[in-house]
Amino acid sequence: MKSKPRGVVLIVSNTVFENDNLDERLGGEVDERNLRRLFVELGFVVDLHTNKSRGELLKILSDFQQDSRHAVADACFVVVLSHGTSGGFYCWDNAVLANDVVLNMFNNACCSALHSKPKVFIFQHCRGDEVDYAVRKRSVPDSVPAPCEISLSSFSDMRICYSTCPNFYSMRCEEQGTWFISTLVETFSRCSHDTDLDTMLRDIAAKMAKFETRGGWKQTPEYGERGWTSALYFNPGLYKE
């Protein structure tokens, strides 16, 4: 990446919820602050929206989808910080917005300004109520497709990052923020000058494998992709002439 700015980062953060139906996400503001600082230092513009209803978020996402800034950008990030379920996250009004709804809004049919540009989605939320307990280790001894006209599939250039595996809790600390986001910020800050995104994501997973609560709870991030073919480098401080 060499554009200035690199692109726009949309951060959606829900820390309190209508009628207190869901617990306040203490420490969520730590993630907000750390992510904003990280992406600004990496050369991005950051749009932060906090405690919005489902309807408000759909409007925010729609506006972001059509944002003219994408035309001159090299990449796009969408970050969601909230409580969640297996398939989506809670909005301020306790309604669930499916992760796939967010992803579909930025496919090639819906967002032409981001054609062939990296689109990275980070979902920091629980995906169920199961606990990932530590397991103690025991020691033990095609065919080639026919040529066709160049076109784009519905999805391409998407990297999807979940803070935890399906059905499991995602850990959060009031003082330091969530395990996943705090590790991501530390790793990106330390390595993005010479390391590609996928390598950093593997580094994050390796670090988190060492985390454990006093009760033996663990957490494993999950990564996915839709037509992701790039080695994405942030190149902080390097811009096009």
Summary of the structure (lengths in Angstrom):
residues: 241
radius of gyration: 18.4
end to end distance: 12.7
largest distance: 59.4
contacts: 732
relative contact order: 0.18
helix: 28%
strand: 22%
